[in-house]
Amino acid sequence: MHKTFIVLIAAVVTCPSVAMATSTLYRLPIRSVLDSPVVELFENALDTVLSARFRVVVPTDSTPHHPDSAVCSTELTENDSGGVQFSYNLYLAGRDDVVSGKASVPKGGLDFAAAVLAIQRAFAPGGLMRMALARLRVDGVRDSKVYLDGALYGSIPFEAFVLPGEHEVEVRGRRFLNHTFTVDMQAGTDTLAVVDLRDLSRAPRIALTVTGIVALGAAAYAHRVQEDLYQHYLDPASTRSEFDRRYGDYRKVLTIRNVLAGLGAGALAAGLVLTWDIP
């Protein structure tokens, strides 16, 4: 078994690989809902394949990389047959296309050698598909979540290579603060979208704050009117009809005061939440 494993690794290293314009390849972390041991297995296999030709770097938020460097993004999903499907996009530095493909492995028989062979087969020249790509970058409030065509793809600062055509991009804050827009991407283009959630929330923040202040001021005035009516209501010289009329007016003003107070407090609270509803 040990000899077989060494032969497999040697075959991976000596097999022809995709020609790249740079010696450094930035491999993004694998996106997956599978268990971490499976993800780690595929990460090790992928690094073994790619390291035959490139210096593989796994970037983090603090790792700057040149926007024209080679980038490999991958994803693991479970297919209908109960196996694991490995999908990859390998962006070629300095070009506007990508090497893309898929490979499937039976989940029950997963081991490192099988994963290496599956990925190596996927990267074989006969299993490659080239697609023209466009680069999309989104900047704004750091750590805001970025959804591309309904799926969470990352956070700001955001960069992705997408197929040409229209794409829906949504930038979300922690709770209800978000902004959605559509971009029409052309092959080979580089699009930068700046989405500042603080700027976008300024107008509704001001409107909510002003509404809250006005409503609370009106509630305070209604409270004074209510107190005056209450004093008249207590007048012992009032007739029965005057008593009933003043009591009805008192109840109406009391209701108006409570509604205005609730509206004002709610508007102010929403303005505060919108102010701090930023990652």
N, C-alpha and C positions, 0 to 999 in steps of 0.2 A: 504493500500500500504506500509505503514511504517513497519507494523508487518511482511508482506511478505518479505520485504527486509532483516529484521533482521534474519528471518528463513533461508533465502538463504545463508547469510553470515555464520550463525552457521553451516549449512550443509557443506559448503566448509571447514570450520575449522576442523570439526569432521570427514570428509571423509578420508579414508586411502590415503596416498600419497606415492610417490616413495621413496624407502629407499635409503639414501645417506650416504656416509662415512664421511661427514663433516657437521658441523652445519652452515657453512657460504656458501652462494650461490652468485656468482657474475653474476648478470643479465645484459647482454649487452643491450644497447639501441635498441629499436625495429627499424628495417629497414623497411621503408615504404615510398610510394609516396602519401599516403592518407593525408587528412587534419589533422592538429595537434590535434584537439579535439578528433578525433577517435583514434589516437595513444595514447593520454593521457588516454582515457577510458580503452583501452586494457592494458596499463602499470599498471594502478591502479588495474584492475582485476587480472592481472598476479601476482602482488605483494601480493594481498590478498590471492591468492591460495598458493603461495610459502611460505609466512610468517607463515603459519600454522606449518611448520616443520623447517624452516631455517631462519637464519638472512640474509636478502636479502640486498646486496650491489650493487649499480649501479656505476661501476668504471668509472673514467674519465682518461684523459691523465696523471694526477698527482697522480692517485690512484694505488699504486703497489699492485699486488695480486700474490699469490703463483701459479706457473704454474700448479700444481696438484690439485688446488681447483676446486670445482664444478662450471661449467659455463653454463648459459642458454642463448642461442641466439634465437631470434624470428624475424618473418617477417610478415607483413600484405600486402595482395594483394586483388584486386577485382576479383571475379570469374565471370564466364559467366552469371550467373543468377542475377547479380547485387548486390550480397552480399559481405561480407568481409570474406576472408579466412585467418585464423591464423595458421602459421606453426611454429613449435618450434623444437629445438634440445637441449637436456639437457645432457651435458657431465657429466658422473659419475666420481667423483674424485678418483684417484688411480686405475682406470680401463681403458681399451681400448675400451669401447663401449659407446653408447649414446642412450638415450630414445628420440624417434622422433615421430612426429605425426602432424596431421592437424585437424582443426575444422572450420566450416563455420557458419556464422551468417547473417541473412537478414539485409542488410544495412539500410533499412527503419525503422526497429524497434530496432535500437541499443539503449540500456541503460545499466547502470552499472550492474544491476542484470543479464541481458541477457549475457553480456560479461563474468561475473563470472561463470555462469552456463556452458557456452560453453567451457571455458578454463578448468573448473573442469572435464567436460565430456572427454575432450581430455586427461587429465592426469589420468583418471580412468584406472585401470589395463588392462581392455579389449581393450583400445584404444591405447596401447603402441606398439612400434616396436623397437626392439633392433638392432643396427648395429655396427659392428666393425669399429673403427675410427683410424685415425692417426693424429698426431699433427704436424702442419707446422708453423714454425716461420721464419720471414724475418727481418733481421736487416740491417742497413746501414745509409744513410743520413736521419735524422729525417723528418717526414711529407711527404716523398715521397709517392705517391699513389700506392697502391697494388691492382692489378686486378687479380682475380682468375677465370680461364676459361672464360675470357671476361667480367666479372662483377666486378664492384668496390666493394671491401670488406673492405677496411680500409686504414690505412697509417702506415708507419714505426714509432715505433716498432710494428710489426704485428704478430698476433697469430690467428690461426683458426684450427678447427678440421674438417677434410675432410674424405671422403670415400676413401678406398684403390683404387689404380689405378693411371694412369697418369693424371696429372693436369698441365695446362699451367699457368704460373705465369708471370705477367708483372709488372715491377716497372717503374713508370713514374715521370718525372720532370714536371715543369710547362707547358712547351710547347712541344718541339720536342725531348727532351732527355728522352730515355727510354731503358729498357733492358728486353728481354723476354727469359724465359728458361722453361724447362719441368722437373717436378719432378715425380718420380715413388714412390708413397707412399704405404707402407706395413702396415697392421693393427697392432696397438700397438706401432708403431715406433714414434720417435720424431726427426724431421728433421729441422735443422737450416740452412738457406741460407743467406749469407752475400752479399748484392748487394750495393756496394758503387758507386754511380753514378759519383762522382768526379774522382775516380780512372779509371772508365770505359771511362770517357770522356777525360782523359789526352792525349792519343795518337792522337785522332782527333783534340784536341785543339792545340797541338804542330804542327801538320801537317798544320792546317789552318793558324796558326800564321806565320810559316816559309813561306808558300805559299804567304801570303799577303805581307810579307816584301820583298821577292824576286820579286814579281810582281810590287810592288811600286818602288823598285830600278830600275827595267828594264824600268818602265814608266818614271822615272827621266832621265835615259840615252837617251831614245827615245825623250824626250823633248829637250835635248841638240842637238841631231842630227837634230831635226826639226828646231831649231833656226838657225843652220848652213845652212841648205838648204834654209831657208827663206832669209838669207843674200845673198846667191848666186842667188836666184830667183829675187832679186831686182837689180842685176848687170845690169846697162844700156847697157853694151857692149855685152850682150848675144844675140845670134841669136834667130830666132823664134823657131827653133827646140830645141835649148838648153833651152829656156824658157819653152816650153811645157814639156820637159823631167823633168826639175827641179820641175815644178809645180806638175807633176804626182808623183814624189818621195816624195814631201812635203805632199801631200794628203795621201799617203800610210803610212808614218811615223806618221802623225797626227792620223790616224785611229788606228794604232797599239798602240800609246801612250794612247789613250782614253780607248781602250779595256783593256790594262794592268792596268791602273789606276782603272778602274771599278772592275776588277778581284781582285786586291790587296785590295781595300777598302772593297769589299764584303767578302773576306776571313778573313780579320781582324775582321770585324763586327761579322761574324759567330763564330769566335773563342772567342770573348768577350761574346756573347750571350750564347755560350756553357759553358763558365766559370761560368756565373752567372745564368744559367738556372737550379738552384737548389732551391727546396722549402726552 
